[in-house]
Amino acid sequence: MLVYLVVYPVGRFLLEFLRLDSAQVGGLNANQTFMAIVALVAGGLLVYRHRQPKGL
């Protein structure tokens, strides 16, 4: 599930550049900002979970 939460927002972030109807602030729209945050948080959780010792 965490892998999906990393991959999907990255794809969505990139596809948002193709939209013509969205308002932009600082070159990014609200959807891109939210997807970047979701991808970073999920990626951090994935790394944190991967570094946990096994069998505890």
PyMOL commands that set and color helices and strands:
alter all, ss='L'
color gray80, all
select helices_A, chain A and resi 2-18+30-50
alter helices_A, ss='H'
color red, helices_A
deselect
rebuild
show_as cartoon
